[in-house]
Amino acid sequence: MTDVAMGMLLPYADGLITSGSFLRDFAAAAEAAGVESLWSVEHVVVADDYEPRYPYASSGRMPTVSGVLPMPDPLELLAFIAGVTDRMVLGTSVVVAPLHSPVVLAKRAATIDRLSGGRLQLGLGIGWQREEYAAVGAPFTGRGKRLDECIGAMRALWRDEPATFVGETVSFEKVHCLPRPESGTIPIVLGGNSTPAIERAARVGDGWFPYTVGPDELASGAAQLAKTAEVVGRDPGDIAITVWPGSADPSRELDVDWVRGFVAAGASRLVVRPPIAKADDLVRLPAFVERYQSDVLSRL
């Protein structure tokens, strides 16, 4: 059996994610069943009409429309889950970092990490929806630069006491940002499938989490990740690859031959979507986890 972790997306269907009692029961059931990590997503707002096109579907449209799928703040969700669990990793996939102040984001993340006993993995990306940036009042252009400097600024705040960072989009001198993370830092997982996203993960990420990629695309991206990491003097093995095989083909989430290709390409964590469309489906979760562990993970 290959040593691969099983992560799980939070169940956003039917507004379940806005029910504290359901979320508490779901998190407890997932942890008891042996799920290694839970992952939340972010959109601050979703426009009715948007440009550019949604990059993860051939239709150019998101699978849901504004107002249909409640999407609470991802860090607030994880803070709630931290209080009702003891072991699971808590991840974001992903926070659209350029929508946020790096200093405020560093404080929020460090607080959750400290209160959870060091269980946070902060997934970051640049997003794609121009209207979302406009609604927040953040510039859409230059967002890659802002993400790079966000990472550097947050790591300085987590590491140094006092902290100083001088960049084009964020600067501060000799400031104190407490509490600091449990271990002095928080793993940063970079999302995205583009060449710049992969290269950013190789340069400064602790992990890479692509979306809607098949095994061949993951293998190609992992090769690019490794090559770039070596060029900048990093060990590619220090950059963990997380992937959701079902995002590329939902019908093959339990197909061990399909999933095996992702592991062969370098994935060390496989994320699945829980089979929950309504609150009554929660009773199915333990059996689903057991099936995935026995029919997929144990056969890799």
Backbone as CSV, one residue per row, in Angstrom:
resi,resn,N_x,N_y,N_z,CA_x,CA_y,CA_z,C_x,C_y,C_z
1,MET,0.843,-1.203,0.000,0.000,0.000,0.000,0.876,1.249,0.000
2,THR,0.604,2.185,-0.903,1.320,3.441,-0.948,0.829,4.352,0.175
3,ASP,1.776,5.060,0.789,1.427,5.944,1.902,0.898,7.263,1.334
4,VAL,-0.396,7.307,1.071,-1.054,8.478,0.507,-2.171,8.895,1.441
5,ALA,-2.256,10.201,1.717,-3.269,10.715,2.626,-4.589,10.914,1.892
6,MET,-5.689,10.807,2.644,-7.023,11.031,2.099,-7.594,12.322,2.663
7,GLY,-7.691,13.329,1.803,-8.333,14.575,2.186,-9.757,14.617,1.676
8,MET,-10.523,15.589,2.143,-11.917,15.687,1.739,-12.328,17.155,1.638
9,LEU,-13.097,17.470,0.590,-13.680,18.790,0.464,-14.812,18.953,1.465
10,LEU,-15.033,20.161,1.912,-16.211,20.420,2.726,-17.457,20.340,1.852
11,PRO,-18.577,19.895,2.392,-19.801,19.713,1.593,-20.578,21.013,1.435
12,TYR,-20.444,21.631,0.282,-21.095,22.920,0.049,-22.519,22.789,-0.480
13,ALA,-22.947,21.602,-0.831,-24.271,21.425,-1.433,-25.394,21.780,-0.455
14,ASP,-26.476,22.313,-1.001,-27.727,22.524,-0.261,-27.561,23.438,0.952
15,GLY,-26.538,24.297,0.934,-26.347,25.219,2.045,-25.915,24.562,3.339
16,LEU,-25.455,23.307,3.273,-25.088,22.585,4.491,-23.977,23.288,5.251
17,ILE,-23.112,23.951,4.500,-21.935,24.565,5.087,-22.287,25.753,5.972
18,THR,-23.539,26.218,5.904,-23.964,27.346,6.733,-24.668,26.897,8.009
19,SER,-24.765,25.598,8.226,-25.386,25.061,9.433,-24.299,24.632,10.411
20,GLY,-24.186,25.328,11.521,-23.149,24.986,12.488,-23.296,23.583,13.034
21,SER,-24.528,23.154,13.297,-24.730,21.818,13.850,-24.342,20.746,12.847
22,PHE,-24.698,20.946,11.570,-24.303,19.965,10.556,-22.791,19.948,10.396
23,LEU,-22.173,21.116,10.315,-20.730,21.182,10.107,-19.982,20.514,11.254
24,ARG,-20.468,20.695,12.469,-19.857,20.050,13.624,-19.958,18.529,13.506
25,ASP,-21.134,18.034,13.153,-21.321,16.590,13.033,-20.513,16.014,11.876
26,PHE,-20.463,16.759,10.759,-19.691,16.299,9.612,-18.213,16.196,9.947
27,ALA,-17.655,17.231,10.562,-16.235,17.229,10.884,-15.890,16.101,11.858
28,ALA,-16.748,15.902,12.854,-16.507,14.829,13.823,-16.557,13.460,13.144
29,ALA,-17.524,13.270,12.241,-17.649,11.989,11.545,-16.467,11.746,10.627
30,ALA,-16.013,12.785,9.931,-14.874,12.635,9.029,-13.613,12.281,9.803
31,GLU,-13.389,12.961,10.917,-12.196,12.667,11.711,-12.258,11.253,12.279
32,ALA,-13.409,10.843,12.790,-13.555,9.504,13.350,-13.348,8.432,12.292
33,ALA,-13.708,8.726,11.040,-13.577,7.746,9.960,-12.148,7.652,9.437
34,GLY,-11.290,8.591,9.807,-9.896,8.523,9.382,-9.514,9.462,8.266
35,VAL,-10.359,10.454,7.972,-10.007,11.452,6.958,-8.848,12.301,7.493
36,GLU,-7.838,12.491,6.659,-6.621,13.191,7.099,-6.786,14.698,7.122
37,SER,-7.578,15.260,6.193,-7.668,16.708,6.076,-9.012,17.117,5.493
38,LEU,-9.435,18.350,5.829,-10.625,18.960,5.252,-10.217,20.257,4.564
39,TRP,-10.875,20.557,3.416,-10.468,21.691,2.588,-11.651,22.597,2.277
40,SER,-11.458,23.889,2.483,-12.471,24.897,2.200,-12.058,25.714,0.977
41,VAL,-13.024,26.377,0.353,-12.761,27.160,-0.850,-13.196,28.608,-0.626
42,GLU,-12.814,29.490,-1.552,-13.182,30.896,-1.397,-13.651,31.527,-2.700
43,HIS,-14.762,32.240,-2.613,-15.136,33.341,-3.484,-15.823,34.349,-2.576
44,VAL,-15.331,35.566,-2.552,-15.974,36.587,-1.733,-17.335,36.935,-2.328
45,VAL,-17.354,37.149,-3.634,-18.597,37.333,-4.373,-18.456,36.607,-5.706
46,VAL,-19.579,36.304,-6.336,-19.600,35.733,-7.682,-20.535,36.591,-8.515
47,ALA,-20.038,37.099,-9.636,-20.841,37.970,-10.492,-21.836,37.157,-11.316
48,ASP,-22.953,37.761,-11.634,-23.911,37.126,-12.544,-23.282,36.924,-13.922
49,ASP,-22.621,37.944,-14.412,-21.914,37.883,-15.696,-20.458,38.231,-15.441
50,TYR,-19.558,37.446,-16.001,-18.145,37.680,-15.693,-17.262,37.434,-16.906
51,GLU,-16.199,38.209,-16.907,-15.093,38.044,-17.837,-13.816,38.209,-17.023
52,PRO,-12.777,37.444,-17.265,-12.668,36.425,-18.310,-13.513,35.184,-17.994
53,ARG,-13.513,34.269,-18.920,-14.265,33.036,-18.756,-13.692,32.197,-17.619
54,TYR,-14.567,31.423,-16.993,-14.138,30.466,-15.967,-13.159,29.479,-16.598
55,PRO,-11.920,29.382,-16.089,-10.880,28.624,-16.787,-10.917,27.113,-16.585
56,TYR,-11.827,26.617,-15.742,-11.805,25.194,-15.404,-12.950,24.399,-16.017
57,ALA,-13.641,24.992,-16.980,-14.718,24.282,-17.679,-14.762,24.771,-19.121
58,SER,-14.998,23.851,-20.040,-15.019,24.203,-21.457,-16.124,25.208,-21.778
59,SER,-17.181,25.220,-20.969,-18.283,26.155,-21.182,-17.905,27.590,-20.816
60,GLY,-16.834,27.741,-20.040,-16.459,29.054,-19.562,-17.320,29.569,-18.427
61,ARG,-18.202,28.716,-17.910,-19.103,29.101,-16.832,-18.878,28.229,-15.606
62,MET,-19.061,28.810,-14.439,-18.973,28.052,-13.203,-20.129,27.059,-13.135
63,PRO,-19.964,25.957,-12.410,-21.039,24.967,-12.323,-22.240,25.445,-11.542
64,THR,-22.102,26.524,-10.788,-23.235,27.102,-10.068,-23.289,28.588,-10.376
65,VAL,-24.390,29.215,-10.059,-24.525,30.646,-10.291,-24.648,31.373,-8.962
66,SER,-24.415,32.669,-9.009,-24.466,33.473,-7.797,-25.785,33.277,-7.068
67,GLY,-25.682,33.091,-5.752,-26.876,32.956,-4.941,-27.339,31.529,-4.770
68,VAL,-26.820,30.586,-5.583,-27.257,29.198,-5.485,-26.402,28.436,-4.486
69,LEU,-25.106,28.730,-4.434,-24.181,27.973,-3.611,-23.568,28.866,-2.536
70,PRO,-24.043,28.790,-1.300,-23.434,29.582,-0.232,-21.969,29.192,-0.052
71,MET,-21.121,30.194,0.100,-19.692,29.949,0.228,-19.139,30.842,1.339
72,PRO,-19.291,30.430,2.600,-18.802,31.239,3.713,-17.281,31.428,3.654
73,ASP,-16.817,32.380,4.424,-15.380,32.649,4.485,-14.623,31.373,4.861
74,PRO,-13.584,31.004,4.084,-12.924,29.720,4.324,-12.181,29.640,5.649
75,LEU,-11.583,30.737,6.091,-10.856,30.701,7.349,-11.807,30.677,8.544
76,GLU,-12.933,31.363,8.417,-13.920,31.294,9.500,-14.452,29.865,9.651
77,LEU,-14.681,29.202,8.525,-15.128,27.802,8.578,-14.098,26.929,9.283
78,LEU,-12.834,27.103,8.921,-11.791,26.257,9.511,-11.593,26.572,10.987
79,ALA,-11.801,27.828,11.377,-11.713,28.159,12.795,-12.785,27.415,13.582
80,PHE,-13.992,27.335,13.016,-15.072,26.590,13.656,-14.706,25.111,13.750
81,ILE,-14.219,24.549,12.646,-13.870,23.120,12.618,-12.719,22.824,13.566
82,ALA,-11.779,23.750,13.697,-10.654,23.538,14.615,-11.140,23.294,16.033
83,GLY,-12.247,23.941,16.398,-12.745,23.810,17.753,-13.494,22.532,18.038
84,VAL,-13.841,21.780,16.993,-14.603,20.549,17.195,-13.845,19.313,16.706
85,THR,-12.568,19.481,16.371,-11.723,18.365,15.946,-10.391,18.438,16.680
86,ASP,-9.623,17.348,16.587,-8.347,17.295,17.301,-7.152,16.985,16.407
87,ARG,-7.392,16.290,15.278,-6.259,15.763,14.517,-6.206,16.207,13.062
88,MET,-7.324,16.453,12.439,-7.332,16.683,11.001,-6.600,17.964,10.602
89,VAL,-5.878,17.869,9.489,-5.295,19.046,8.861,-6.435,19.908,8.324
90,LEU,-6.281,21.225,8.416,-7.296,22.170,7.960,-6.699,22.986,6.824
91,GLY,-7.248,22.840,5.604,-6.644,23.477,4.445,-7.609,24.360,3.677
92,THR,-7.063,25.357,2.994,-7.848,26.202,2.096,-7.430,25.905,0.664
93,SER,-8.411,25.806,-0.213,-8.135,25.476,-1.617,-9.071,26.258,-2.548
94,VAL,-8.767,27.506,-2.748,-7.716,28.300,-2.142,-8.275,29.657,-1.727
95,VAL,-7.552,30.341,-0.825,-7.812,31.743,-0.539,-7.249,32.567,-1.693
96,VAL,-8.056,33.473,-2.217,-7.585,34.359,-3.296,-6.810,35.487,-2.614
97,ALA,-5.520,35.267,-2.441,-4.697,36.108,-1.577,-4.689,37.588,-1.958
98,PRO,-4.638,37.961,-3.260,-4.580,39.390,-3.586,-5.840,40.171,-3.223
99,LEU,-6.908,39.491,-2.812,-8.097,40.185,-2.338,-7.937,40.653,-0.894
100,HIS,-6.870,40.213,-0.231,-6.719,40.439,1.199,-5.455,41.245,1.512
101,SER,-5.490,41.941,2.618,-4.275,42.537,3.166,-3.365,41.413,3.656
102,PRO,-2.107,41.347,3.199,-1.206,40.287,3.677,-1.028,40.294,5.190
103,VAL,-1.018,41.481,5.782,-0.802,41.573,7.225,-2.007,41.016,7.984
104,VAL,-3.199,41.394,7.543,-4.405,40.878,8.187,-4.541,39.382,7.951
105,LEU,-4.239,38.931,6.737,-4.318,37.500,6.438,-3.331,36.711,7.287
106,ALA,-2.133,37.250,7.484,-1.138,36.586,8.328,-1.641,36.439,9.758
107,LYS,-2.281,37.479,10.275,-2.809,37.425,11.650,-3.925,36.394,11.765
108,ARG,-4.843,36.388,10.799,-5.968,35.446,10.850,-5.464,34.000,10.766
109,ALA,-4.548,33.755,9.841,-4.030,32.398,9.666,-3.266,31.939,10.905
110,ALA,-2.436,32.820,11.451,-1.650,32.451,12.630,-2.553,32.154,13.817
111,THR,-3.646,32.899,13.949,-4.583,32.656,15.048,-5.202,31.274,14.946
112,ILE,-5.671,30.918,13.745,-6.260,29.592,13.551,-5.219,28.501,13.781
113,ASP,-4.024,28.708,13.256,-2.976,27.701,13.417,-2.637,27.492,14.889
114,ARG,-2.510,28.569,15.626,-2.185,28.468,17.056,-3.304,27.765,17.824
115,LEU,-4.552,28.144,17.570,-5.663,27.563,18.309,-5.926,26.107,17.918
116,SER,-5.515,25.717,16.717,-5.726,24.336,16.277,-4.543,23.434,16.598
117,GLY,-3.506,23.985,17.209,-2.333,23.177,17.505,-1.460,22.931,16.290
118,GLY,-1.412,23.890,15.368,-0.519,23.785,14.213,-1.062,22.951,13.075
119,ARG,-2.383,22.973,12.868,-2.984,22.090,11.857,-3.348,22.784,10.541
120,LEU,-3.059,24.070,10.420,-3.482,24.797,9.221,-2.492,24.622,8.071
121,GLN,-3.037,24.425,6.867,-2.262,24.538,5.634,-2.961,25.605,4.800
122,LEU,-2.244,26.679,4.498,-2.850,27.834,3.856,-2.658,27.753,2.342
123,GLY,-3.726,27.341,1.659,-3.708,27.296,0.204,-4.032,28.668,-0.361
124,LEU,-3.210,29.125,-1.307,-3.352,30.454,-1.868,-3.366,30.398,-3.389
125,GLY,-4.054,31.348,-3.998,-4.068,31.477,-5.446,-4.379,32.908,-5.824
126,ILE,-4.476,33.178,-7.134,-4.732,34.545,-7.591,-6.145,34.732,-8.124
127,GLY,-6.923,33.654,-8.224,-8.275,33.784,-8.726,-8.301,34.087,-10.211
128,TRP,-9.513,34.363,-10.706,-9.674,34.581,-12.137,-10.767,35.583,-12.472
129,GLN,-11.604,35.954,-11.475,-12.805,36.734,-11.758,-12.557,38.237,-11.535
130,ARG,-12.498,38.975,-12.631,-12.222,40.410,-12.569,-13.264,41.142,-11.718
131,GLU,-14.536,40.734,-11.831,-15.602,41.404,-11.091,-15.448,41.230,-9.575
132,GLU,-14.911,40.107,-9.158,-14.686,39.890,-7.736,-13.641,40.868,-7.210
133,TYR,-12.565,41.050,-7.979,-11.545,42.027,-7.598,-12.142,43.425,-7.515
134,ALA,-12.962,43.780,-8.512,-13.553,45.112,-8.533,-14.451,45.329,-7.323
135,ALA,-15.230,44.310,-6.951,-16.140,44.441,-5.811,-15.379,44.660,-4.507
136,VAL,-14.232,43.992,-4.389,-13.421,44.118,-3.179,-12.624,45.428,-3.186
137,GLY,-12.379,45.974,-4.396,-11.569,47.179,-4.510,-10.095,46.893,-4.667
138,ALA,-9.774,45.695,-5.166,-8.378,45.296,-5.374,-8.069,45.315,-6.868
139,PRO,-6.845,45.677,-7.253,-6.493,45.699,-8.675,-6.362,44.292,-9.237
140,PHE,-6.944,44.072,-10.412,-6.884,42.765,-11.060,-5.520,42.535,-11.704
141,THR,-4.944,43.577,-12.281,-3.622,43.449,-12.880,-2.562,43.398,-11.779
142,GLY,-1.480,42.688,-12.061,-0.392,42.583,-11.094,-0.680,41.677,-9.927
143,ARG,-1.706,40.849,-10.047,-2.075,40.024,-8.893,-1.044,38.932,-8.601
144,GLY,-0.305,38.482,-9.599,0.763,37.519,-9.337,1.848,38.117,-8.465
145,LYS,2.237,39.349,-8.762,3.229,40.054,-7.951,2.722,40.230,-6.529
146,ARG,1.449,40.566,-6.398,0.883,40.753,-5.068,0.884,39.449,-4.276
147,LEU,0.623,38.327,-4.943,0.665,37.040,-4.248,2.082,36.730,-3.787
148,ASP,3.067,36.950,-4.659,4.465,36.696,-4.273,4.838,37.506,-3.031
149,GLU,4.478,38.781,-3.040,4.858,39.629,-1.906,4.026,39.304,-0.672
150,CYS,2.798,38.861,-0.875,1.973,38.423,0.256,2.648,37.274,0.997
151,ILE,3.149,36.315,0.243,3.811,35.164,0.858,5.046,35.607,1.636
152,GLY,5.882,36.439,1.010,7.079,36.911,1.693,6.767,37.712,2.938
153,ALA,5.744,38.569,2.854,5.379,39.399,3.998,4.835,38.553,5.142
154,MET,3.968,37.593,4.837,3.403,36.757,5.894,4.492,35.928,6.563
155,ARG,5.387,35.369,5.796,6.457,34.570,6.404,7.352,35.418,7.290
156,ALA,7.592,36.663,6.906,8.372,37.550,7.763,7.645,37.809,9.077
157,LEU,6.341,38.055,8.995,5.556,38.315,10.207,5.513,37.094,11.116
158,TRP,5.430,35.911,10.535,5.390,34.684,11.326,6.747,34.342,11.934
159,ARG,7.818,34.743,11.250,9.170,34.293,11.624,9.905,35.275,12.528
160,ASP,9.800,36.556,12.219,10.673,37.557,12.833,9.950,38.356,13.909
161,GLU,10.707,38.777,14.904,10.128,39.541,16.007,11.129,40.612,16.462
162,PRO,10.979,41.852,15.993,9.934,42.380,15.120,10.214,42.038,13.645
163,ALA,9.209,42.254,12.804,9.310,41.889,11.392,9.383,43.129,10.510
164,THR,10.192,42.996,9.442,10.312,44.049,8.440,10.197,43.422,7.066
165,PHE,9.447,44.068,6.183,9.340,43.611,4.788,9.139,44.847,3.922
166,VAL,9.903,44.904,2.832,9.796,46.034,1.913,9.519,45.490,0.520
167,GLY,8.334,45.790,-0.001,7.951,45.363,-1.337,7.254,46.479,-2.079
168,GLU,6.817,46.175,-3.294,6.105,47.170,-4.094,4.639,47.294,-3.688
169,THR,4.076,46.213,-3.139,2.646,46.210,-2.818,2.362,46.127,-1.326
170,VAL,3.343,45.780,-0.524,3.179,45.730,0.929,4.538,46.006,1.574
171,SER,4.537,46.851,2.578,5.769,47.184,3.300,5.436,47.468,4.761
172,PHE,6.361,47.093,5.633,6.251,47.440,7.047,7.638,47.321,7.661
173,GLU,7.832,48.004,8.791,9.146,48.023,9.428,9.000,47.828,10.929
174,LYS,9.696,46.814,11.432,9.779,46.550,12.871,8.404,46.528,13.526
175,VAL,7.563,45.599,13.039,6.238,45.448,13.623,6.136,44.094,14.318
176,HIS,5.248,44.011,15.273,5.006,42.788,16.025,3.630,42.258,15.643
177,CYS,3.554,40.988,15.257,2.288,40.369,14.859,2.137,39.066,15.644
178,LEU,1.417,39.150,16.736,1.244,38.004,17.629,-0.239,37.655,17.744
179,PRO,-0.582,36.376,17.917,0.325,35.248,18.148,1.009,34.780,16.873
180,ARG,2.144,34.110,17.033,2.817,33.504,15.905,2.298,32.071,15.744
181,PRO,2.474,31.486,14.566,2.015,30.110,14.357,2.682,29.142,15.327
182,GLU,2.056,28.008,15.501,2.521,27.000,16.448,3.987,26.648,16.245
183,SER,4.404,26.444,14.996,5.781,26.040,14.712,6.633,27.191,14.189
184,GLY,6.095,28.399,14.202,6.819,29.544,13.668,6.531,29.836,12.215
185,THR,5.799,28.967,11.550,5.393,29.198,10.175,4.154,28.371,9.872
186,ILE,3.572,28.582,8.704,2.407,27.816,8.248,2.704,27.327,6.843
187,PRO,2.521,26.037,6.551,2.747,25.565,5.182,1.846,26.303,4.195
188,ILE,2.435,26.747,3.099,1.695,27.449,2.061,1.588,26.553,0.834
189,VAL,0.357,26.289,0.429,0.062,25.433,-0.717,-0.416,26.340,-1.846
190,LEU,0.239,26.264,-2.991,-0.130,27.126,-4.111,-1.047,26.387,-5.065
191,GLY,-2.157,27.013,-5.415,-3.083,26.451,-6.379,-2.766,26.930,-7.778
192,GLY,-3.459,26.353,-8.765,-3.305,26.808,-10.139,-2.591,25.810,-11.021
193,ASN,-2.952,25.845,-12.315,-2.405,24.897,-13.285,-1.457,25.548,-14.283
194,SER,-1.419,26.868,-14.320,-0.621,27.564,-15.322,0.866,27.428,-15.040
195,THR,1.659,27.728,-16.050,3.108,27.688,-15.868,3.565,28.624,-14.752
196,PRO,3.106,29.886,-14.700,3.516,30.743,-13.580,3.117,30.185,-12.215
197,ALA,1.929,29.549,-12.130,1.481,28.994,-10.853,2.379,27.842,-10.420
198,ILE,2.737,26.977,-11.368,3.613,25.839,-11.055,4.994,26.333,-10.652
199,GLU,5.498,27.311,-11.372,6.822,27.838,-11.050,6.821,28.543,-9.700
200,ARG,5.714,29.212,-9.360,5.621,29.849,-8.042,5.645,28.788,-6.940
201,ALA,4.912,27.703,-7.141,4.924,26.618,-6.153,6.323,26.058,-5.991
202,ALA,7.048,25.941,-7.095,8.407,25.404,-7.042,9.355,26.357,-6.318
203,ARG,9.158,27.647,-6.516,10.059,28.639,-5.920,9.799,28.851,-4.442
204,VAL,8.523,28.977,-4.060,8.238,29.429,-2.696,7.187,28.601,-1.968
205,GLY,6.617,27.589,-2.610,5.542,26.841,-1.980,6.018,25.658,-1.155
206,ASP,5.200,25.297,-0.185,5.391,24.045,0.550,4.564,22.937,-0.078
207,GLY,3.660,23.314,-0.980,2.828,22.337,-1.659,2.230,22.930,-2.914
208,TRP,1.707,22.059,-3.762,1.033,22.461,-5.003,-0.278,21.693,-5.083
209,PHE,-1.372,22.414,-5.410,-2.704,21.820,-5.481,-3.355,22.279,-6.784
210,PRO,-3.144,21.552,-7.891,-3.801,21.909,-9.152,-5.256,21.472,-9.141
211,TYR,-5.990,21.860,-10.196,-7.429,21.609,-10.260,-7.801,21.194,-11.678
212,THR,-8.721,20.246,-11.778,-9.216,19.719,-13.063,-8.085,19.229,-13.956
213,VAL,-7.101,18.548,-13.380,-6.043,17.948,-14.184,-6.174,16.428,-14.137
214,GLY,-5.892,15.763,-15.258,-5.830,14.317,-15.306,-4.439,13.845,-14.953
215,PRO,-4.214,12.531,-14.919,-2.893,12.004,-14.546,-1.774,12.499,-15.443
216,ASP,-1.991,12.552,-16.747,-0.935,12.996,-17.655,-0.592,14.461,-17.431
217,GLU,-1.625,15.294,-17.233,-1.377,16.716,-16.973,-0.654,16.899,-15.639
218,LEU,-1.035,16.092,-14.647,-0.354,16.192,-13.361,1.106,15.792,-13.498
219,ALA,1.370,14.737,-14.253,2.754,14.290,-14.447,3.583,15.372,-15.127
220,SER,3.004,16.018,-16.143,3.713,17.090,-16.829,3.989,18.261,-15.892
221,GLY,2.977,18.629,-15.117,3.158,19.723,-14.173,4.159,19.385,-13.085
222,ALA,4.130,18.141,-12.597,5.073,17.715,-11.560,6.507,17.735,-12.075
223,ALA,6.696,17.374,-13.345,8.033,17.425,-13.943,8.527,18.867,-14.024
224,GLN,7.632,19.763,-14.406,7.979,21.181,-14.467,8.281,21.719,-13.069
225,LEU,7.482,21.297,-12.098,7.697,21.690,-10.707,9.080,21.264,-10.238
226,ALA,9.434,20.008,-10.497,10.722,19.479,-10.060,11.882,20.204,-10.740
227,LYS,11.745,20.447,-12.035,12.814,21.116,-12.783,13.065,22.525,-12.246
228,THR,11.973,23.262,-12.004,12.119,24.624,-11.496,12.684,24.620,-10.090
229,ALA,12.229,23.690,-9.253,12.739,23.607,-7.885,14.244,23.364,-7.878
230,GLU,14.697,22.475,-8.724,16.127,22.184,-8.784,16.922,23.389,-9.251
231,VAL,16.362,24.147,-10.195,17.049,25.343,-10.698,17.255,26.362,-9.582
232,VAL,16.274,26.493,-8.699,16.393,27.478,-7.614,16.999,26.872,-6.349
233,GLY,17.477,25.647,-6.444,18.178,25.037,-5.326,17.311,24.402,-4.270
234,ARG,16.096,24.004,-4.640,15.206,23.352,-3.689,15.086,21.863,-4.010
235,ASP,14.770,21.083,-2.982,14.502,19.661,-3.163,13.032,19.510,-3.556
236,PRO,12.751,18.992,-4.755,11.345,18.826,-5.159,10.540,18.002,-4.170
237,GLY,11.202,17.107,-3.449,10.507,16.279,-2.473,9.949,17.064,-1.305
238,ASP,10.390,18.310,-1.148,9.877,19.144,-0.067,8.571,19.845,-0.440
239,ILE,8.117,19.649,-1.682,6.896,20.311,-2.160,5.826,19.243,-2.358
240,ALA,4.922,19.123,-1.410,3.905,18.077,-1.454,2.856,18.400,-2.522
241,ILE,2.420,17.365,-3.230,1.407,17.539,-4.274,0.075,16.964,-3.790
242,THR,-0.917,17.823,-3.764,-2.282,17.434,-3.417,-3.126,17.549,-4.674
243,VAL,-4.026,16.595,-4.900,-4.853,16.653,-6.102,-6.220,16.042,-5.816
244,TRP,-7.212,16.562,-6.508,-8.573,16.013,-6.439,-8.866,15.348,-7.786
245,PRO,-8.668,14.037,-7.903,-8.909,13.359,-9.183,-10.324,13.564,-9.711
246,GLY,-11.297,13.659,-8.817,-12.679,13.823,-9.240,-12.971,15.152,-9.893
247,SER,-12.085,16.128,-9.737,-12.311,17.411,-10.392,-12.118,17.299,-11.896
248,ALA,-11.339,16.324,-12.331,-11.132,16.093,-13.763,-12.176,15.153,-14.338
249,ASP,-12.601,14.162,-13.553,-13.598,13.192,-14.005,-14.331,12.645,-12.788
250,PRO,-15.464,13.240,-12.413,-16.184,12.795,-11.215,-16.589,11.329,-11.264
251,SER,-16.801,10.779,-12.447,-17.263,9.394,-12.555,-16.177,8.392,-12.189
252,ARG,-14.912,8.837,-12.093,-13.808,7.906,-11.861,-13.132,8.104,-10.500
253,GLU,-13.831,8.782,-9.602,-13.235,9.067,-8.297,-12.863,7.792,-7.538
254,LEU,-13.606,6.694,-7.760,-13.323,5.434,-7.081,-12.672,4.407,-8.013
255,ASP,-12.206,4.849,-9.161,-11.529,3.977,-10.130,-10.052,3.914,-9.776
256,VAL,-9.626,2.805,-9.195,-8.263,2.715,-8.685,-7.226,2.868,-9.791
257,ASP,-7.517,2.374,-10.990,-6.559,2.521,-12.084,-6.374,3.983,-12.461
258,TRP,-7.463,4.741,-12.469,-7.413,6.171,-12.747,-6.649,6.901,-11.640
259,VAL,-6.989,6.613,-10.404,-6.363,7.290,-9.276,-4.883,6.938,-9.181
260,ARG,-4.538,5.712,-9.515,-3.146,5.286,-9.445,-2.239,6.174,-10.302
261,GLY,-2.778,6.660,-11.421,-1.992,7.533,-12.283,-1.589,8.826,-11.595
262,PHE,-2.436,9.346,-10.726,-2.112,10.568,-9.998,-0.994,10.324,-8.988
263,VAL,-1.049,9.176,-8.331,-0.008,8.841,-7.366,1.320,8.599,-8.085
264,ALA,1.258,7.923,-9.211,2.471,7.703,-9.995,3.086,9.023,-10.449
265,ALA,2.248,10.027,-10.663,2.738,11.341,-11.089,3.317,12.156,-9.937
266,GLY,3.106,11.696,-8.694,3.724,12.379,-7.562,2.796,12.864,-6.476
267,ALA,1.490,12.594,-6.597,0.554,13.060,-5.569,0.757,12.303,-4.263
268,SER,0.805,13.036,-3.158,0.924,12.412,-1.836,-0.348,12.581,-1.012
269,ARG,-1.304,13.355,-1.545,-2.601,13.494,-0.890,-3.668,13.487,-1.973
270,LEU,-4.699,12.662,-1.789,-5.825,12.580,-2.710,-7.058,13.134,-2.010
271,VAL,-7.669,14.125,-2.623,-8.860,14.746,-2.053,-10.089,14.206,-2.765
272,VAL,-11.139,13.962,-2.011,-12.382,13.435,-2.563,-13.538,14.360,-2.185
273,ARG,-14.619,14.250,-2.951,-15.846,14.970,-2.616,-16.735,14.043,-1.796
274,PRO,-17.229,14.482,-0.652,-18.098,13.611,0.150,-19.421,13.374,-0.562
275,PRO,-19.997,12.191,-0.423,-21.261,11.867,-1.097,-22.455,12.423,-0.330
276,ILE,-22.469,13.730,-0.151,-23.480,14.365,0.695,-24.134,15.499,-0.073
277,ALA,-25.411,15.341,-0.361,-26.173,16.383,-1.041,-27.201,17.030,-0.125
278,LYS,-27.490,16.349,0.998,-28.438,16.886,1.983,-28.046,16.341,3.352
279,ALA,-28.584,16.924,4.386,-28.164,16.596,5.747,-28.320,15.112,6.064
280,ASP,-29.374,14.486,5.559,-29.620,13.077,5.864,-28.545,12.154,5.297
281,ASP,-27.754,12.663,4.330,-26.718,11.834,3.717,-25.506,11.636,4.613
282,LEU,-25.436,12.362,5.722,-24.261,12.270,6.580,-24.024,10.844,7.074
283,VAL,-25.074,10.062,7.231,-24.922,8.690,7.722,-24.126,7.834,6.736
284,ARG,-24.020,8.274,5.476,-23.296,7.507,4.462,-21.795,7.762,4.502
285,LEU,-21.368,8.769,5.241,-19.961,9.168,5.191,-18.990,8.088,5.669
286,PRO,-19.201,7.448,6.831,-18.238,6.434,7.267,-18.069,5.307,6.259
287,ALA,-19.165,4.846,5.654,-19.073,3.762,4.672,-18.317,4.215,3.422
288,PHE,-18.512,5.469,3.014,-17.803,5.986,1.854,-16.301,6.041,2.126
289,VAL,-15.914,6.532,3.289,-14.489,6.610,3.634,-13.887,5.217,3.683
290,GLU,-14.590,4.277,4.298,-14.087,2.902,4.376,-13.923,2.305,2.985
291,ARG,-14.887,2.563,2.103,-14.788,2.035,0.740,-13.590,2.637,0.005
292,TYR,-13.390,3.939,0.162,-12.256,4.568,-0.526,-10.934,4.019,0.007
293,GLN,-10.870,3.817,1.316,-9.647,3.290,1.901,-9.364,1.866,1.435
294,SER,-10.409,1.039,1.347,-10.216,-0.368,0.991,-10.125,-0.598,-0.507
295,ASP,-10.954,0.126,-1.286,-11.014,-0.132,-2.717,-10.016,0.693,-3.522
296,VAL,-9.539,1.790,-2.931,-8.619,2.655,-3.666,-7.258,2.736,-2.964
297,LEU,-7.224,3.342,-1.783,-5.925,3.580,-1.134,-5.142,2.303,-0.899
298,SER,-5.805,1.248,-0.452,-5.085,0.004,-0.138,-4.569,-0.715,-1.371
299,ARG,-5.041,-0.306,-2.554,-4.650,-0.986,-3.795,-3.682,-0.160,-4.646
300,LEU,-3.261,0.963,-4.133,-2.349,1.799,-4.915,-0.923,1.229,-4.924
